[in-house]
Amino acid sequence: MLQMKNLSATRNRLRRQVLLLMILTLGLGGCIDLSEYYAVRPERYPAKESGRVDEKRLQVVGLALAQLGAPYVWGGSTPDRGFDCSGLVQYTYNNAGIPVPRTAAEQRSQASRKSPSHLLPGDLLFFHINDQGEEHVAIYLGAGEFIHAPSAGSIVRLENFRSPYWQERFYGAGTYL
């Protein structure tokens, strides 16, 4: 049983590494035209994306996508340990050479504010999750999708920004790019 878990974890890591390598290879070669991918936009917040995304944004997105399936761990900030929402953002940005603070509140307060109508891949989305003002952060991918580490018992995954759940909790957007 343990061998099957280790094999599954190894396959997941390998899949993420291959995906990251493909994204970085295509992006650094200037071969990615994302205009078709970004053609579907959130009706409430239509993004005005240029179709081409700079290398640093591609790197942030690729690093984040490489963490798909990593477990949620409160306080986690590494692929080996797992991630919470702000740990995923910090890990991703730091590995792209862009230092960001550790908590969602600090990330929001120190990011350059951005209009939801001008979101680009790699920008950050901030949400209030409950009545106590608990903050949550995610990385925007484009086409109304984002990646995040949602909550205990879950994994790093993709979500749709257009869903009523996220629209109701949306608090603001920012960027370090």
N, CA, C and O of each residue as an XYZ file, in Angstrom:
708
protein
N       0.818     -1.195      0.000
C       0.000      0.000      0.000
C       0.866      1.265      0.000
O       0.608      2.212     -0.743
N       1.896      1.255      0.850
C       2.790      2.405      0.934
C       3.506      2.629     -0.394
O       3.702      3.767     -0.819
N       3.903      1.513     -1.058
C       4.559      1.652     -2.353
C       3.632      2.292     -3.378
O       4.082      3.095     -4.194
N       2.347      1.950     -3.350
C       1.385      2.538     -4.288
C       1.248      4.034     -4.038
O       1.171      4.809     -4.991
N       1.216      4.459     -2.763
C       1.130      5.889     -2.440
C       2.369      6.616     -2.936
O       2.273      7.690     -3.530
N       3.548      6.017     -2.685
C       4.800      6.637     -3.131
C       4.855      6.728     -4.648
O       5.310      7.736     -5.189
N       4.398      5.695     -5.341
C       4.375      5.703     -6.791
C       3.430      6.780     -7.306
O       3.748      7.492     -8.258
N       2.274      6.893     -6.676
C       1.309      7.923     -7.072
C       1.878      9.321     -6.844
O       1.730     10.197     -7.696
N       2.517      9.530     -5.714
C       3.111     10.838     -5.418
C       4.226     11.155     -6.411
O       4.355     12.291     -6.866
N       5.027     10.151     -6.743
C       6.115     10.347     -7.703
C       5.553     10.692     -9.082
O       6.076     11.575     -9.762
N       4.499     10.005     -9.491
C       3.876     10.307    -10.780
C       3.316     11.724    -10.801
O       3.472     12.443    -11.788
N       2.666     12.123     -9.713
C       2.116     13.486     -9.642
C       3.220     14.526     -9.740
O       3.076     15.515    -10.460
N       4.320     14.317     -9.025
C       5.438     15.261     -9.090
C       6.010     15.319    -10.508
O       6.290     16.399    -11.027
N       6.180     14.153    -11.125
C       6.719     14.099    -12.478
C       5.782     14.811    -13.453
O       6.241     15.548    -14.327
N       4.478     14.596    -13.310
C       3.499     15.259    -14.178
C       3.601     16.774    -14.027
O       3.586     17.496    -15.024
N       3.705     17.267    -12.780
C       3.812     18.706    -12.549
C       5.108     19.256    -13.148
O       5.116     20.346    -13.720
N       6.200     18.501    -13.016
C       7.477     18.963    -13.554
C       7.438     19.033    -15.080
O       7.963     19.978    -15.669
N       6.827     18.051    -15.717
C       6.709     18.056    -17.173
C       5.850     19.230    -17.621
O       6.192     19.919    -18.583
N       4.732     19.464    -16.930
C       3.864     20.594    -17.263
C       4.626     21.910    -17.123
O       4.548     22.768    -18.002
N       5.350     22.069    -16.040
C       6.134     23.282    -15.828
C       7.177     23.451    -16.925
O       7.349     24.548    -17.457
N       7.865     22.383    -17.258
C       8.881     22.449    -18.301
C       8.264     22.855    -19.638
O       8.834     23.669    -20.365
N       7.099     22.289    -19.963
C       6.434     22.650    -21.215
C       6.044     24.121    -21.225
O       6.256     24.811    -22.223
N       5.481     24.604    -20.136
C       5.045     25.996    -20.066
C       6.241     26.931    -20.185
O       6.207     27.902    -20.941
N       7.295     26.634    -19.436
C       8.468     27.504    -19.469
C       9.157     27.449    -20.830
O       9.592     28.481    -21.340
N       9.262     26.272    -21.421
C       9.906     26.143    -22.729
C       9.141     26.930    -23.781
O       9.741     27.702    -24.530
N       7.846     26.749    -23.849
C       7.045     27.472    -24.831
C       7.039     28.968    -24.542
O       7.144     29.786    -25.456
N       6.917     29.317    -23.273
C       6.852     30.728    -22.906
C       8.147     31.463    -23.156
O       8.142     32.580    -23.673
N       9.267     30.839    -22.791
C      10.548     31.505    -22.982
C      10.901     31.598    -24.455
O      11.656     32.484    -24.857
N      10.371     30.706    -25.254
C      10.615     30.756    -26.688
C       9.701     31.737    -27.393
O       9.836     31.952    -28.597
N       8.778     32.335    -26.665
C       7.861     33.300    -27.253
C       6.820     32.656    -28.148
O       6.235     33.327    -28.999
N       6.583     31.377    -27.970
C       5.680     30.650    -28.867
C       4.241     30.614    -28.375
O       3.366     30.142    -29.100
N       3.975     31.081    -27.203
C       2.619     30.973    -26.688
C       1.821     32.214    -27.036
O       2.182     33.328    -26.656
N       0.757     32.014    -27.746
C      -0.216     33.069    -27.978
C      -1.469     32.641    -27.237
O      -2.175     31.730    -27.669
N      -1.739     33.285    -26.144
C      -2.830     32.877    -25.275
C      -4.143     33.561    -25.607
O      -5.085     33.490    -24.818
N      -4.230     34.217    -26.748
C      -5.443     34.966    -27.066
C      -6.672     34.082    -27.125
O      -7.748     34.508    -26.704
N      -6.547     32.846    -27.641
C      -7.713     31.961    -27.681
C      -8.086     31.507    -26.282
O      -9.268     31.437    -25.948
N      -7.091     31.197    -25.459
C      -7.366     30.751    -24.095
C      -8.101     31.834    -23.314
O      -8.981     31.539    -22.505
N      -7.736     33.075    -23.561
C      -8.332     34.176    -22.820
C      -9.579     34.744    -23.486
O     -10.100     35.768    -23.044
N     -10.060     34.100    -24.534
C     -11.244     34.603    -25.229
C     -12.490     34.517    -24.353
O     -13.380     35.359    -24.469
N     -12.566     33.520    -23.485
C     -13.705     33.388    -22.578
C     -13.364     34.158    -21.318
O     -12.410     33.826    -20.615
N     -14.136     35.173    -21.040
C     -13.828     36.044    -19.904
C     -15.002     36.105    -18.949
O     -16.147     35.921    -19.361
N     -14.735     36.359    -17.683
C     -15.846     36.496    -16.741
C     -16.756     37.636    -17.181
O     -16.281     38.723    -17.510
N     -18.047     37.394    -17.186
C     -18.979     38.436    -17.612
C     -18.942     39.634    -16.668
O     -19.041     40.782    -17.101
N     -18.798     39.356    -15.388
C     -18.823     40.438    -14.416
C     -17.532     41.252    -14.444
O     -17.557     42.470    -14.270
N     -16.409     40.578    -14.662
C     -15.108     41.236    -14.673
C     -14.349     40.840    -15.936
O     -13.436     40.018    -15.861
N     -14.695     41.393    -17.078
C     -13.981     40.991    -18.294
C     -12.537     41.465    -18.257
O     -12.263     42.648    -18.056
N     -11.628     40.536    -18.451
C     -10.208     40.883    -18.430
C      -9.797     41.457    -19.784
O     -10.232     40.975    -20.830
N      -8.977     42.466    -19.754
C      -8.467     43.064    -20.990
C      -7.037     42.591    -21.172
O      -6.084     43.335    -20.941
N      -6.905     41.343    -21.589
C      -5.594     40.739    -21.727
C      -5.101     40.908    -23.152
O      -5.883     40.846    -24.101
N      -3.824     41.117    -23.295
C      -3.259     41.434    -24.597
C      -3.111     40.222    -25.504
O      -2.911     40.383    -26.708
N      -3.204     39.023    -24.965
C      -3.004     37.834    -25.783
C      -1.618     37.261    -25.601
O      -1.443     36.046    -25.692
N      -0.639     38.087    -25.350
C       0.717     37.631    -25.056
C       1.029     37.987    -23.614
O       0.726     39.083    -23.143
N       1.628     37.055    -22.940
C       1.934     37.240    -21.537
C       3.448     37.213    -21.381
O       4.113     36.354    -21.961
N       4.005     38.150    -20.598
C       5.460     38.209    -20.469
C       6.005     36.983    -19.728
O       5.260     36.240    -19.088
N       7.302     36.797    -19.831
C       7.964     35.608    -19.299
C       7.781     35.452    -17.798
O       7.585     34.333    -17.323
N       7.839     36.531    -17.042
C       7.725     36.434    -15.581
C       6.337     35.947    -15.190
O       6.199     35.131    -14.278
N       5.314     36.438    -15.869
C       3.952     35.973    -15.590
C       3.803     34.494    -15.932
O       3.183     33.738    -15.183
N       4.375     34.081    -17.070
C       4.340     32.665    -17.434
C       5.060     31.811    -16.401
O       4.622     30.706    -16.082
N       6.157     32.324    -15.886
C       6.906     31.589    -14.877
C       6.075     31.420    -13.609
O       6.026     30.327    -13.043
N       5.419     32.494    -13.158
C       4.572     32.417    -11.962
C       3.452     31.405    -12.176
O       3.208     30.556    -11.318
N       2.773     31.493    -13.310
C       1.672     30.573    -13.604
C       2.180     29.137    -13.677
O       1.555     28.231    -13.126
N       3.306     28.923    -14.351
C       3.865     27.575    -14.461
C       4.251     26.988    -13.119
O       3.993     25.816    -12.849
N       4.874     27.806    -12.274
C       5.249     27.335    -10.942
C       4.013     26.989    -10.109
O       4.009     26.006     -9.369
N       2.980     27.796    -10.236
C       1.745     27.522     -9.491
C       1.082     26.243    -10.003
O       0.678     25.391     -9.212
N       0.972     26.110    -11.329
C       0.343     24.917    -11.898
C       1.097     23.636    -11.545
O       0.502     22.564    -11.441
N       2.399     23.758    -11.364
C       3.196     22.592    -10.988
C       2.820     22.070     -9.602
O       3.180     20.948     -9.246
N       2.110     22.861     -8.828
C       1.724     22.448     -7.469
C       0.324     21.835     -7.415
O      -0.142     21.460     -6.339
N      -0.348     21.731     -8.556
C      -1.681     21.117     -8.573
C      -1.630     19.763     -7.886
O      -0.744     18.950     -8.151
N      -2.579     19.533     -7.014
C      -2.655     18.256     -6.311
C      -1.897     18.212     -5.003
O      -2.056     17.262     -4.236
N      -1.066     19.225     -4.723
C      -0.361     19.252     -3.440
C      -1.395     19.410     -2.322
O      -2.398     20.098     -2.511
N      -1.169     18.793     -1.175
C      -2.165     18.868     -0.109
C      -2.222     20.246      0.552
O      -1.224     20.964      0.618
N      -3.417     20.594      1.038
C      -3.562     21.796      1.849
C      -3.027     21.469      3.238
O      -3.400     20.461      3.838
N      -2.155     22.326      3.738
C      -1.654     22.206      5.106
C      -1.601     23.614      5.672
O      -0.915     24.475      5.121
N      -2.310     23.863      6.757
C      -2.303     25.181      7.367
C      -0.870     25.528      7.751
O      -0.203     24.761      8.446
N      -0.401     26.683      7.300
C       0.965     27.120      7.560
C       1.975     26.550      6.580
O       3.161     26.866      6.667
N       1.526     25.711      5.643
C       2.433     25.070      4.701
C       2.889     26.008      3.597
O       2.118     26.834      3.108
N       4.156     25.872      3.209
C       4.692     26.753      2.169
C       5.711     26.065      1.276
O       6.535     26.729      0.646
N       5.660     24.723      1.215
C       6.560     23.986      0.338
C       5.816     22.806     -0.285
O       4.843     22.313      0.285
N       6.273     22.353     -1.456
C       5.632     21.194     -2.084
C       5.728     19.940     -1.217
O       4.804     19.126     -1.207
N       6.823     19.776     -0.495
C       6.985     18.580      0.339
C       6.044     18.577      1.531
O       5.531     17.527      1.918
N       5.819     19.731      2.106
C       4.972     19.816      3.301
C       3.516     20.056      2.940
O       2.622     19.600      3.653
N       3.264     20.758      1.856
C       1.925     21.173      1.469
C       1.810     22.678      1.586
O       2.758     23.354      1.984
N       0.639     23.204      1.235
C       0.467     24.649      1.170
C      -0.833     25.089      1.827
O      -1.831     24.369      1.815
N      -0.800     26.292      2.404
C      -2.034     27.022      2.631
C      -2.085     28.073      1.519
O      -1.168     28.146      0.701
N      -3.133     28.876      1.479
C      -3.301     29.780      0.328
C      -2.137     30.744      0.161
O      -1.597     30.883     -0.936
N      -1.748     31.408      1.239
C      -0.680     32.398      1.119
C       0.689     31.739      0.977
O       1.601     32.323      0.391
N       0.839     30.527      1.507
C       2.082     29.786      1.326
C       2.306     29.418     -0.128
O       3.436     29.456     -0.616
N       1.224     29.059     -0.830
C       1.320     28.760     -2.264
C       1.750     29.999     -3.034
O       2.615     29.923     -3.907
N       1.151     31.138     -2.712
C       1.512     32.389     -3.385
C       2.963     32.747     -3.095
O       3.722     33.069     -4.009
N       3.348     32.692     -1.827
C       4.714     33.052     -1.471
C       5.725     32.121     -2.150
O       6.716     32.589     -2.710
N       5.482     30.826     -2.105
C       6.385     29.858     -2.738
C       6.520     30.142     -4.238
O       7.625     30.191     -4.778
N       5.382     30.325     -4.891
C       5.370     30.542     -6.335
C       6.129     31.809     -6.715
O       7.009     31.782     -7.576
N       5.788     32.903     -6.076
C       6.438     34.173     -6.397
C       7.923     34.160     -6.025
O       8.762     34.597     -6.812
N       8.249     33.662     -4.833
C       9.653     33.639     -4.426
C      10.497     32.829     -5.401
O      11.623     33.220     -5.711
N       9.970     31.703     -5.890
C      10.719     30.882     -6.839
C      10.783     31.507     -8.221
O      11.572     31.074     -9.060
N       9.977     32.504     -8.463
C      10.072     33.283     -9.709
C      10.955     34.518     -9.498
O      11.101     35.349    -10.395
N      11.539     34.626     -8.303
C      12.437     35.744     -8.017
C      11.739     37.008     -7.551
O      12.312     38.096     -7.617
N      10.504     36.873     -7.081
C       9.735     38.037     -6.632
C       9.344     37.821     -5.171
O       8.457     37.018     -4.882
N       9.993     38.525     -4.252
C       9.663     38.313     -2.840
C       8.283     38.875     -2.495
O       7.932     39.985     -2.893
N       7.518     38.094     -1.755
C       6.219     38.542     -1.253
C       6.118     38.153      0.216
O       6.764     37.198      0.646
N       5.319     38.878      0.990
C       5.156     38.530      2.403
C       4.422     37.199      2.580
O       3.967     36.604      1.603
N       4.309     36.736      3.817
C       3.797     35.392      4.077
C       2.273     35.280      4.151
O       1.717     34.308      3.639
N       1.591     36.225      4.761
C       0.150     36.047      4.975
C      -0.675     36.714      3.878
O      -0.205     37.623      3.195
N      -1.910     36.245      3.724
C      -2.805     36.821      2.718
C      -3.037     38.313      2.979
O      -3.066     39.112      2.043
N      -3.203     38.682      4.245
C      -3.431     40.093      4.577
C      -2.223     40.946      4.206
O      -2.380     42.042      3.667
N      -1.017     40.451      4.492
C       0.198     41.189      4.132
C       0.371     41.243      2.616
O       0.775     42.268      2.066
N       0.067     40.151      1.956
C       0.179     40.124      0.495
C      -0.762     41.145     -0.124
O      -0.388     41.856     -1.056
N      -1.981     41.219      0.392
C      -2.955     42.194     -0.122
C      -2.500     43.617      0.144
O      -2.559     44.466     -0.745
N      -2.049     43.884      1.355
C      -1.702     45.262      1.712
C      -0.457     45.767      0.981
O      -0.320     46.971      0.763
N       0.447     44.870      0.601
C       1.682     45.296     -0.051
C       1.652     45.174     -1.579
O       2.546     45.683     -2.256
N       0.645     44.514     -2.117
C       0.532     44.378     -3.577
C       0.057     45.698     -4.180
O      -0.619     46.486     -3.519
N       0.412     45.924     -5.418
C      -0.144     47.060     -6.161
C      -1.579     46.706     -6.516
O      -1.842     45.644     -7.080
N      -2.502     47.592     -6.188
C      -3.916     47.309     -6.459
C      -4.154     47.228     -7.953
O      -3.489     47.888     -8.751
N      -5.118     46.403     -8.304
C      -5.413     46.173     -9.711
C      -6.916     46.063     -9.893
O      -7.606     45.441     -9.085
N      -7.412     46.662    -10.943
C      -8.832     46.569    -11.270
C      -9.138     45.164    -11.779
O      -8.369     44.618    -12.570
N     -10.237     44.574    -11.344
C     -10.601     43.243    -11.845
C     -10.776     43.210    -13.364
O     -10.631     42.155    -13.982
N     -11.080     44.341    -13.955
C     -11.254     44.364    -15.407
C      -9.920     44.354    -16.158
O      -9.906     44.257    -17.385
N      -8.807     44.452    -15.440
C      -7.491     44.462    -16.073
C      -6.597     43.329    -15.564
O      -5.372     43.444    -15.606
N      -7.190     42.253    -15.092
C      -6.411     41.138    -14.574
C      -5.598     40.464    -15.671
O      -6.041     40.325    -16.810
N      -4.405     40.054    -15.291
C      -3.526     39.280    -16.161
C      -3.081     38.034    -15.406
O      -3.104     38.020    -14.176
N      -2.678     36.994    -16.118
C      -2.174     35.802    -15.442
C      -1.051     36.160    -14.480
O      -0.159     36.945    -14.802
N      -1.114     35.571    -13.302
C      -0.114     35.828    -12.277
C      -0.546     36.864    -11.262
O       0.064     36.965    -10.197
N      -1.581     37.640    -11.556
C      -2.108     38.598    -10.580
C      -2.776     37.835     -9.437
O      -3.083     36.649     -9.560
N      -2.990     38.524     -8.348
C      -3.574     37.893     -7.166
C      -5.013     38.321     -6.954
O      -5.372     39.473     -7.196
N      -5.826     37.392     -6.504
C      -7.221     37.646     -6.156
C      -7.361     37.471     -4.649
O      -6.840     36.515     -4.075
N      -8.066     38.400     -4.015
C      -8.256     38.345     -2.567
C      -9.726     38.202     -2.245
O     -10.582     38.835     -2.864
N     -10.005     37.358     -1.264
C     -11.377     37.060     -0.879
C     -11.535     37.149      0.630
O     -10.594     36.885      1.378
N     -12.731     37.522      1.075
C     -13.122     37.398      2.479
C     -13.960     36.140      2.567
O     -15.007     36.043      1.926
N     -13.515     35.185      3.348
C     -14.145     33.872      3.384
C     -15.319     33.800      4.357
O     -16.275     33.060      4.126
N     -15.247     34.562      5.436
C     -16.316     34.467      6.438
C     -16.599     35.832      7.057
O     -15.962     36.828      6.712
N     -17.550     35.863      7.962
C     -17.942     37.125      8.600
C     -16.853     37.697      9.511
O     -16.900     38.876      9.862
N     -15.890     36.887      9.889
C     -14.786     37.369     10.733
C     -13.702     38.062      9.907
O     -12.708     38.532     10.461
N     -13.884     38.128      8.604
C     -12.917     38.824      7.746
C     -11.698     38.003      7.389
O     -10.692     38.543      6.931
N     -11.784     36.678      7.601
C     -10.664     35.813      7.241
C     -10.360     35.985      5.759
O     -11.260     35.913      4.922
N      -9.099     36.210      5.440
C      -8.713     36.470      4.056
C      -8.186     35.217      3.373
O      -7.617     34.325      4.002
N      -8.395     35.185      2.072
C      -7.928     34.085      1.235
C      -7.317     34.710     -0.019
O      -7.784     35.747     -0.492
N      -6.283     34.083     -0.549
C      -5.610     34.602     -1.742
C      -5.461     33.484     -2.769
O      -5.292     32.317     -2.416
N      -5.524     33.858     -4.035
C      -5.381     32.916     -5.140
C      -4.615     33.587     -6.268
O      -4.498     34.811     -6.312
N      -4.100     32.780     -7.174
C      -3.355     33.292     -8.326
C      -4.236     33.178     -9.563
O      -4.695     32.093     -9.919
N      -4.463     34.310    -10.207
C      -5.300     34.343    -11.405
C      -4.550     33.715    -12.571
O      -3.367     33.990    -12.772
N      -5.238     32.868    -13.342
C      -4.633     32.200    -14.490
C      -5.091     32.780    -15.815
O      -4.421     32.607    -16.833
N      -6.221     33.464    -15.812
C      -6.820     33.961    -17.041
C      -8.100     33.206    -17.323
O      -8.369     32.172    -16.711
N      -8.888     33.721    -18.248
C     -10.140     33.090    -18.663
C     -11.049     32.808    -17.473
O     -11.834     31.860    -17.503
N     -10.950     33.616    -16.435
C     -11.819     33.456    -15.278
C     -11.416     32.348    -14.335
O     -12.189     32.003    -13.440
N     -10.237     31.775    -14.499
C      -9.803     30.686    -13.632
C      -8.668     31.135    -12.731
O      -7.879     32.014    -13.075
N      -8.611     30.498    -11.554
C      -7.498     30.745    -10.645
C      -7.087     29.448     -9.982
O      -7.820     28.459    -10.002
N      -5.901     29.469     -9.391
C      -5.367     28.329     -8.662
C      -5.173     28.753     -7.224
O      -4.761     29.879     -6.946
N      -5.476     27.835     -6.299
C      -5.329     28.163     -4.882
C      -5.291     26.897     -4.044
O      -5.578     25.799     -4.523
N      -4.931     27.077     -2.784
C      -4.990     26.021     -1.776
C      -6.185     26.373     -0.897
O      -6.067     27.233     -0.024
N      -7.341     25.724     -1.106
C      -8.582     26.211     -0.501
C      -8.763     26.017      0.993
O      -9.027     26.989      1.701
N      -8.631     24.811      1.492
C      -8.947     24.599      2.912
C      -8.483     23.221      3.355
O      -8.092     22.386      2.540
N      -8.536     22.999      4.670
C      -8.132     21.723      5.254
C      -8.872     20.574      4.585
O     -10.071     20.661      4.321
N      -8.149     19.506      4.317
C      -8.735     18.333      3.700
C      -8.802     18.394      2.189
O      -9.300     17.463      1.556
N      -8.309     19.474      1.595
C      -8.365     19.611      0.141
C      -6.951     19.649     -0.433
O      -5.967     19.440      0.275
N      -6.879     19.919     -1.722
C      -5.600     19.988     -2.427
C      -5.542     21.290     -3.229
O      -6.561     21.948     -3.440
N      -4.353     21.645     -3.665
C      -4.201     22.796     -4.565
C      -4.976     22.464     -5.840
O      -4.775     21.415     -6.452
N      -5.862     23.377     -6.225
C      -6.726     23.095     -7.370
C      -7.136     24.368     -8.092
O      -6.883     25.481     -7.630
N      -7.777     24.172     -9.241
C      -8.288     25.270    -10.047
C      -9.735     25.547     -9.663
O     -10.475     24.641     -9.279
N     -10.128     26.815     -9.772
C     -11.510     27.226     -9.516
C     -11.910     28.241    -10.569
O     -11.064     28.804    -11.264
N     -13.198     28.464    -10.675
C     -13.731     29.433    -11.617
C     -14.137     30.693    -10.863
O     -14.968     30.651     -9.957
N     -13.541     31.803    -11.249
C     -13.800     33.094    -10.617
C     -15.246     33.543    -10.820
O     -15.761     34.357    -10.054
N     -15.894     33.013    -11.847
C     -17.265     33.403    -12.148
C     -18.296     32.759    -11.232
O     -19.451     33.186    -11.215
N     -17.909     31.751    -10.477
C     -18.898     31.067     -9.642
C     -19.454     32.044     -8.606
O     -18.724     32.897     -8.100
N     -20.734     31.919     -8.293
C     -21.346     32.820     -7.308
C     -20.609     32.818     -5.968
O     -20.483     33.860     -5.326
N     -20.127     31.655     -5.549
C     -19.419     31.564     -4.268
C     -18.247     32.544     -4.228
O     -18.110     33.307     -3.272
N     -17.404     32.526     -5.255
C     -16.219     33.385     -5.274
C     -16.566     34.836     -5.575
O     -15.928     35.741     -5.036
N     -17.549     35.077     -6.415
C     -17.965     36.448     -6.720
C     -18.459     37.158     -5.455
O     -18.147     38.328     -5.235
N     -19.218     36.457     -4.639
C     -19.752     37.054     -3.412
C     -18.661     37.373     -2.402
O     -18.826     38.271     -1.577
N     -17.566     36.658     -2.457
C     -16.500     36.822     -1.469
C     -15.320     37.631     -1.976
O     -14.396     37.925     -1.218
N     -15.343     37.997     -3.258
C     -14.249     38.751     -3.850
C     -14.053     40.079     -3.118
O     -15.004     40.819     -2.870
N     -12.788     40.358     -2.779
C     -12.469     41.551     -1.992
C     -11.595     42.537     -2.745
O     -11.643     43.741     -2.490
N     -10.803     42.030     -3.665
C      -9.922     42.904     -4.429
C      -8.858     42.112     -5.171
O      -8.726     40.901     -4.993
N      -8.105     42.812     -6.001
C      -7.033     42.177     -6.786
C      -5.777     43.024     -6.652
O      -5.833     44.229     -6.409
N      -4.658     42.365     -6.817
C      -3.391     43.069     -6.743
C      -2.325     42.329     -7.532
O      -2.548     41.231     -8.043
N      -1.168     42.956     -7.616
C      -0.082     42.328     -8.369
C       1.275     42.720     -7.785
O       1.427     43.774     -7.168
N       2.228     41.864     -7.993
C       3.632     42.142     -7.694
C       4.441     42.132     -8.992
O       5.666     42.254     -8.979
N       3.732     41.983    -10.108
C       4.398     41.879    -11.417
C       4.346     43.200    -12.165
O       4.856     43.298    -13.282
